[in-house]
C-alpha cells in the first residue's frame, strides 16, 4: 500500500533466493530500524522489505531474503533488541523470481484502462488507455482490489460525464491513479506520497508513460505541501482506514462543491465507519464497490 515503505535491492534474473525470514512488530520507527539492521547482517540478505500490515492493527512486517541460511542467533538478538516476534525462517525452492512475477502479474483491465508490464506490451488492446507499471513494483499494479476499485471508480465517473480540472492522488504509490486521470483529462494533477522511495517509483512510472509534464509530484504527509492546498475536483486516497478518517475534515475542505473523492485501502467491515466520517463533513455516498475483502468508496461533495 502507498503508506508502506519498501527497500529491496534489485536482483538479476539469475539470482535465486533460497531463504526467507519474516517477523512483525509495532511501530514504523522500530520496523525501519530492524530493516536497517537486517541489511548489515552476515550473510548479507539479497533484499529487505518493511511493510505496514493492512488490517488496521498498527503492526509492521519486516522480511529479508537470503541466498544462504541466515544466522538464527543473530536474528534472535535483533528481535530481542527491537521488541519483535521471533523470525519465521523458511527455505524456498530455487525460483527465477523475476520470471515468476512476470508470469503471475497478467495485465489488468478496468473499464477504459489497461495496466500492464513491459513483458506484456504486445497485449495492449486498441482503444484502451494503457498504463505501464513494471512487474517488480507490486503496490499499485492494478492487481490489488484497492487499486482496481479506484480505477473502476474513475472509469465510472468519466462514463457519467464528470471531468476534473484539478486532481490529487494522496498516498500515490506507483502513481497509477494519477496517470489514469492524466490519460483521460487535460487537468492539473498532483501525486504525493509520504515515502520518498514511493515518489521515486512514481517518477519512474511517469517517465515510462511519457507523463512527466502531466503530473506533478510531491513528498508529503496528507495535504502537508504548498501544492496540495486545493481546491480539487477529484481526490484519490488509497491508503488505510486510520489515515482516511484522520484526513476526512481536510480532504473534504479541499474538495470543490460537486467534486468527488475516491477512497480505498478499506476492509469491507471498515467501510461504513469511513463513509460516516466523510458524510459528517458534507459529502454523500455516490458509490460503493467491494472487490474481495476490500471496499472502494466514491464520495460526492454536496452543492
N, C-alpha and C positions, 0 to 999 in steps of 0.2 A: 504494500500500500504506500501511498505517497508520503505518509508521515514517518515511514521507516527509513533506517539508514542501512546501506549495504556497502561493504568493502570486499571486493573479490578480484584478486589478481587474475589477469587474462591468461587462459590456458590455450595451448595449441591442440589441434585435433588428435595429436598422438599422446597427449598427457592422459594417463589412466589413473583416476582417483580410486584408491582401494580401501580407505578407511574414513569413517566419519565420527565426529564427537559432537554431541548436542546436549545443551542444558538450558534451563530457564532461570530467571531471577527478576527481582523487582527493580525498576528504576533505569532510566536511559543512561545516566552517568556511569552506574556500575556496569551496565551491559557494554557500553563503549570501552570502559577500562578493561573488562575481561577480553573483549575482542582484540584490543591493542596488545594485551599480554600474550594472547594466543599467537599473534603474528611473530613474536620473538622466541617461540618455543624451538626446541631441537628434539626430534627432526622438525624442520620448518614446514608448516602447512602450505598447501598449494592455493588455498583460499580461505577467507574468514568472512562469515556473514553475521550481521546484527539486525534483528527484526523485532518490531513491536507485534505482539500476538493480537490478532484482530478479533478479540472477543470481549473487549472492554474490561478485562481483568487487571490491566496495568502491568502484566508480565512482558518480559522481553526474552526472545530466544536467541541464543548465541551458538553458532556452529562452526566447525572447522573441517577441512578436507585434507587428508594426508595420503602420500604415496606409501609411507611406511607406518607400521603400528605406532600410535602415539604413546608417550610415556605416561602410564597410569598415575604414578606418584606425582608427576608434575601437574597433571590435570587436577588431581585431588587438592594439591596445595593452592591452585588458583581458585577453585570453587570455595575452599575454606576461607581464603583471604577476602573474597568478594561476596560471600553470602549466597552463592548459587547452589542449586541442587547438584548432586554428583553427575558427572558427564555420563551419557549413554554412548558407549563406543561400539561401532558396528563395522564389520568387514563387508565390503561390497565386491561383487564380481567385476572384473575388468570391463569397462564400458567406454566407448567413444562418446563422451557426454555431449560434445557439440553436435555430432551427428544425431544423437538421441533426441536432443532438444528440437532440432530441425524436423525430425520425423513427427514428434508429438505436437508441436505447435503448428497445426494446419491453419490456413487463412480463416479469418472470421468475417462474416457478413452481418452488418447491422443496418438494414434498410439501404440507403444510398451509399453507405460506407463499406469499404473493403480493406481490412487491416491484414498486412502480410509481412513476411520476412523476405529478404532478398533472394533466398533459395526458392521462393515461390513466385518470383516476378513474372514467370511465363503464364501464371494462372489468373492474372488480373483481368476481370471481365470488362467488356466495353460498357460505357455508361455509368460506371461506378466512380466514386471519389476514393482513390486509392491512397492509403496511408501506410508508409513503410516504417515498420518498427522491427529492429533486428531481434532474432530469437533469443539472444543472450539477455535481453532486457525484459525480464519476466513480468515486472509490475507495469500494467498499462498496455499490454499487448492486445487487449480485447477479449482474451480467453476467460478472464475472471468475471464473475457475474456482475460485479460493481461497474467495471469499465464498460462492459457490454450493455448494461442497463442504461448508463449515461449516454452512450452513442445512440441507442434506440430512442431515448427521450429527446435528444437533439433532432433526430430524424423526424420524430413525430411533430415537434414544434414547427420545423421547416415545412412539413407537409400541410400544416394548418395555416400557413401563410405568415408565420412570425418571422421577423427579420431583426437581428440585433445590430445596433450601431456601435455599441461598446460592450465587450465581454471580458470576463475574468475567469481564469482557471486556477482555483486556490488549492494548493497541495497537488501540483500538476503531474509529478512523477515523470513519465515519458513525454508529457505534453500532448498526448494523442487527442484529448478532448479539445484543447485549444486549436490543434491542427484541423480537427473536424469542422469547427466553426469557421476557421480561416479558409477551408476548402469550398465552403458554400456562400460565404459573405465577404464583401469588401468592407471589413469592420476594423475598429480599433480594438485589438485583442492583447491582453497581457496574461502570461502564465507565471505562477510563482510557486516556490516550494521552500520549506524551512530548511531543507538539507542541500548543501552546496553541491554534493555529488549528483543529486537528482536534477539540479539546474544544469549541470554539465551534460547529463544524459539528454535532457530536453533540448539543449543547444545542438547536440549532435543530430538529434532526430529532425529538428527544424532544417538544418543544413542538408540532410539527406533527402528531404522532401521539397527543397527549394523554397522554404517558407521563412527564412531568416528575417526578411523585411516585413513579413505579415504578422508576426507575433513577437511582442516584447517580453523579455524575461526579467524576473526579479527574485532575489533570495530574501524571503520574508516569512515571518510567522503570521498567519492570518492576513489581515489587511495592513500590517505594520510596514508600509512603504509609501512614499510620496505618490508613486504611480498607481496606487490602489485606492486612492481617495474616492473614486467614482464620480458621478453615479454610473451604474451599469444597467443595461437592458437584460443581461444574462450573466449569471454567476454559476459556475460549476464548483462543487466542493465534494470531491470523492475522497473522504478521509475516514473518520471514525465517529461513533456516537458522541463521545465526550467533547471533542473539539467542535463538532457540528452544533451541539447545544450551546456551548460557550460562544460560538460565533453568531448565534441567532439574532441578537439585537443589532450588532454591527453590520452583518450581511444584509439584513432587512432594511436598515437605514440607507445602505448604498444601492439598493435596487430602485430603479425608476418606477413610477406608477405604471402599472401594466406590464412590468418586467417579470422575468422568471428566474427561479433558482432550481438547478438540478442537483440533488443531493444523493450521495450514496456512501458506501462503506458502512452500511447499516444492516445489522442482522434483522431478520424478519420480525422477531419478537421485540425489537427496539424501535420499530418504525413509528408506532403510534405515539410514543413519547417524544421522538424527534419532531414529528409533524406538529404536535401540540405546541411546542415552543415557538415554531415559526408562525403558526396560526395566531398565537398570542401577540405576535409582533406585526400583525396587519396583512398576513398572507392567507391565501386559500389553497387547499389541496387540489391541484389540477389533474394529477395522475399519479398512480402508484403501481409499480410492477415488481413482482418477485421473480428472481431467477436463481434457482437453487435455494440456498439459505440466505441470500442477500436481497435487500429491497432498495429500489431507486424511487425517490420522491421527486415530483415536479411541483413546485410551489409557484403561485401567481400573486404578485403584489397587487392588492386591491386598489382600484381607482378611488 
